[in-house]
Amino acid sequence: MTHAETQTGAGGVGTTGATTTPSGWMAFSAALLIVAGLFNVIIGLVALFNGAYYVVGPNATLVFSLAGWGWLHLGIGVLAVIIGAALFTGTMWARIATVVIAGLSALAHLAFLGVFPIWSLIVIAIDVLVIWSVTVHGERIRLSQSQ
């Protein structure tokens, strides 16, 4: 019995002869990436059209103006939605692009933390969860596709 024939099922119980399909964890990751992308789009549009909504504290460091941050979040959000839709296929390039765009989103929100702390922490948590699920469970997809 090969490693591809024995997979760990729910609760750590091994299942024989069954392989994991890309629909489970990749669908979860894709849906979360699309949600995080839509959050980025909303944050970007608000920064572009209603900059007074965000209050920049005296200790907040912004490298760009709020309009610059708006364009950055809007771009990352649109890319995240597109890559999230592509992730439903489970292909390797979509998984790599997911890790890259979720990492960029988390870094952008880390820098935006002083302006919008709670919302940024929520998006960072979603990004980390997406990266975790794609990297940890990507091997199962590769094994099931090789058979």
PyMOL commands that set and color helices and strands:
alter all, ss='L'
color gray80, all
select helices_A, chain A and resi 10-12+23-49+51-53+66-87+92-111+117-145
alter helices_A, ss='H'
color red, helices_A
select strands_A, chain A and resi 6-8+14-16
alter strands_A, ss='S'
color yellow, strands_A
deselect
rebuild
show_as cartoon
